Amino acid sequence: MAAKILIIEDEERVGSLIRKGLEEMGFSATVAGEGRMGLLLAVSEAFDLIITDILLPDMSGIDVCKQIRQGLPDLPVIMLTALGTTDDKVEGFDAGANDYLVKPFDIRELYVRIRELLKRVPPGGAARKMILRAGDLEMNLKTGIVLRNNKEINLTRKEFRLLEYMMTNQGRVLSRAEIAEKVWETSFDTGTNFIDVYINYLRKKIDKDQEIKLIQTRPGIGFIFKEQP
């Protein structure tokens, strides 16, 4: 089975060239044009390796890598960037990157880097560790099991998807429009309150009777998932 590789690259031409080159070498490749979408794909699908640019328009590749590491500690990550100073490389490695390649680069060199990293983790191996954590809340993306204080919480498919998106974006305020687009894959109709309804459903299951409330409201802005008030 071909190894699945996710490319997080906002320059469409560059992303397309890398994807085409990797596919010609026998890999299965997917391109995400922004950091948040790449992060969402990384934790929801069984990729074997991630390639990410550092300079992304919505969030840095450094932050993408740090968040991937929370749930997928063994998933190989290669950073591609025009920033080639020693300090830049140190920052990338400190964030959890396994390798670092400076643009412009030869696709054959990228292939060698990928091949060496995949020797350490067999195809599909990293996906078995798809676990998101926040305090005493644990979410296993592979088994679909959600635990808080080691007690299982039963969620509907949409509640699970909503919680996954919020945990993937811990510490960041999420607008109703963004949640609608990313979780429901639809444009947000300001005449409805279905986002608030589902947030309340989730709160009752996740935060009820808990001293620490993980799902918090930011009036007039949206919602944020975090361990501290």
LINGI-V199123 format. One record per backbone hydrogen bond with DSSP energy under -1.0 kcal/mol. NH is the residue of the N-H (numbers start at 1). CO is the residue of the C=O. E is the energy in kcal/mol with one decimal. If there is no record, write none. Layout:
<<NH,CO,E> <NH,CO,E>>
This chain:
<<5,28,-3.3> <6,49,-2.3> <7,30,-3.4> <8,51,-3.5> <9,32,-2.1> <15,11,-2.8> <16,12,-2.5> <17,13,-2.2> <18,14,-2.4> <19,15,-2.4> <20,16,-2.6> <21,17,-2.4> <22,18,-2.6> <23,19,-2.5> <24,20,-2.0> <26,23,-1.4> <27,22,-2.5> <28,3,-2.6> <30,5,-2.3> <32,7,-3.1> <38,34,-2.2> <39,35,-2.7> <40,36,-2.4> <41,37,-2.5> <42,38,-2.5> <43,39,-1.7> <44,40,-1.0> <45,41,-1.9> <47,45,-1.7> <48,4,-3.1> <49,4,-1.2> <50,76,-2.6> <51,6,-3.2> <52,78,-2.6> <53,8,-2.5> <56,54,-1.4> <61,54,-2.5> <64,60,-2.1> <65,61,-2.5> <66,62,-2.2> <67,63,-2.2> <68,64,-2.3> <69,65,-2.2> <72,68,-2.9> <75,72,-1.3> <78,50,-3.0> <79,99,-2.2> <80,52,-2.5> <81,101,-1.7> <89,85,-2.1> <90,86,-2.7> <91,87,-2.3> <92,88,-2.0> <93,89,-2.6> <94,90,-2.7> <95,91,-1.4> <96,93,-1.2> <97,92,-2.0> <98,77,-2.6> <99,77,-1.5> <101,79,-3.3> <103,81,-2.8> <109,106,-1.1> <110,106,-1.7> <111,107,-2.2> <112,108,-1.8> <113,109,-2.2> <114,110,-2.6> <115,111,-2.8> <116,112,-2.1> <117,113,-2.0> <118,114,-2.6> <120,117,-1.2> <125,122,-2.9> <129,126,-1.8> <130,127,-1.3> <131,71,-2.1> <131,129,-2.1> <132,139,-2.9> <134,137,-2.3> <137,134,-2.3> <138,147,-3.0> <139,132,-3.1> <140,145,-2.7> <141,130,-2.6> <144,140,-2.0> <147,138,-2.9> <148,151,-2.3> <149,136,-1.8> <151,148,-1.6> <153,146,-2.9> <160,156,-2.6> <161,157,-2.2> <162,158,-2.3> <163,159,-2.7> <164,160,-2.5> <165,161,-2.0> <166,162,-2.2> <167,163,-2.8> <168,164,-2.2> <169,165,-1.1> <170,167,-1.2> <171,225,-2.7> <172,169,-1.7> <174,223,-3.9> <179,175,-2.2> <180,176,-2.5> <181,177,-2.2> <182,178,-3.0> <183,179,-2.7> <186,180,-1.5> <192,189,-2.1> <197,193,-2.1> <198,194,-2.2> <199,195,-2.4> <200,196,-2.2> <201,197,-2.0> <202,198,-2.5> <203,199,-2.6> <204,200,-2.2> <205,201,-1.2> <206,202,-2.8> <207,203,-2.5> <208,203,-1.2> <210,207,-2.3> <216,224,-2.9> <218,222,-3.2> <221,218,-2.7> <222,218,-2.4> <223,174,-2.6> <224,216,-2.8> <226,214,-2.2>>
